[in-house]
Amino acid sequence: MLAGHVHRPTTAVFAGAVAVTAPSTWRQSALDLTTPGRMGYLDEPASLLLHQLDERTGGTCVTHAVPVEAAAPVFPVPR
């Protein structure tokens, strides 16, 4: 199942399957659990979901939440 324009990262079980909504690459929907029908957008950091399929493990899918603005520099991790 795919849907668009949720603008808020959420995860829930729906009909026995894990359902995930992606954050927005622009602004996030305001999270207000007390006022039904209230809408608005917040100036929270833009982000996205990155899905990684690993063929070595039979197609296991791992989803990463990735902020795309105001991020720190990337430094290599010593191995």
C-alpha positions as CSV (number, residue, x, y, z in Angstrom):
1,M,0.0,0.0,0.0
2,L,1.3,3.4,-0.9
3,A,-0.1,6.9,0.0
4,G,1.3,10.4,-0.3
5,H,1.3,13.7,1.4
6,V,1.2,12.6,5.0
7,H,4.1,14.9,6.0
8,R,4.6,13.1,9.3
9,P,6.6,10.0,10.1
10,T,4.4,7.4,11.7
11,T,4.5,3.6,12.2
12,A,1.5,1.4,13.1
13,V,0.1,-2.1,12.6
14,F,-2.8,-2.0,10.0
15,A,-4.6,-5.2,9.0
16,G,-1.9,-7.3,10.4
17,A,1.0,-5.5,8.5
18,V,3.4,-2.8,9.5
19,A,2.3,0.5,8.0
20,V,4.8,3.4,7.7
21,T,4.2,7.0,6.6
22,A,7.2,9.0,5.4
23,P,8.2,12.4,6.7
24,S,8.2,15.3,4.3
25,T,11.1,16.8,2.3
26,W,9.5,20.2,2.9
27,R,7.7,20.7,6.3
28,Q,6.1,18.3,8.7
29,S,2.5,18.2,9.6
30,A,1.9,19.5,13.2
31,L,1.4,16.7,15.7
32,D,-1.7,17.6,17.8
33,L,-3.3,14.6,19.4
34,T,-5.8,16.7,21.4
35,T,-7.6,18.9,18.8
36,P,-9.5,16.8,16.2
37,G,-9.3,18.3,12.7
38,R,-6.6,20.8,13.5
39,M,-4.0,21.1,10.7
40,G,-0.9,23.0,10.2
41,Y,2.8,22.7,9.3
42,L,5.9,23.1,11.4
43,D,9.3,24.2,10.4
44,E,10.9,20.9,11.5
45,P,13.8,19.6,9.6
46,A,13.0,18.0,6.2
47,S,13.7,14.3,6.0
48,L,13.0,11.1,4.0
49,L,12.9,7.4,4.4
50,L,15.6,5.3,2.7
51,H,14.7,1.7,2.1
52,Q,17.7,-0.7,1.9
53,L,17.1,-4.1,0.4
54,D,19.8,-6.7,1.2
55,E,20.0,-9.6,-1.2
56,R,22.5,-11.3,1.0
57,T,19.8,-11.9,3.6
58,G,17.0,-12.9,1.3
59,G,15.7,-9.5,0.5
60,T,15.5,-8.1,4.0
61,C,14.3,-4.5,4.0
62,V,15.6,-2.0,6.5
63,T,14.2,1.5,6.5
64,H,16.3,4.4,7.7
65,A,14.9,7.9,8.6
66,V,17.3,10.4,7.1
67,P,17.3,14.2,7.8
68,V,18.2,16.1,4.7
69,E,18.9,19.6,6.2
70,A,20.8,21.0,9.0
71,A,22.9,17.8,9.3
72,A,26.4,17.6,10.6
73,P,29.3,16.7,8.3
74,V,29.8,13.0,7.5
75,F,33.0,11.5,8.9
76,P,34.2,8.0,8.0
77,V,33.9,5.4,10.7
78,P,37.2,3.7,11.4
79,R,37.1,-0.1,10.9
